[in-house]
Amino acid sequence: MQEIIKEYGPALLAVIAVISLTALIVALIGKGEGSVVGTQFATLIKGFFTKANAALVN
């Protein structure tokens, strides 16, 4: 077991780090409006188009 850890330890740590970062990104960006970034992005786009339409009317 120790030989396996010595041989593949750094590679396993790299794999765990990549999986953790991927999970974090998916949790933040998410899918749809149930995520932090997704909600803020949708609010930003809606606000932009609301102000753009208001500027066209005036």
Summary of the structure (lengths in Angstrom):
residues: 58
radius of gyration: 21.7
end to end distance: 73.5
largest distance: 73.8
contacts: 113
relative contact order: 0.07
helix: 91%
strand: 0%
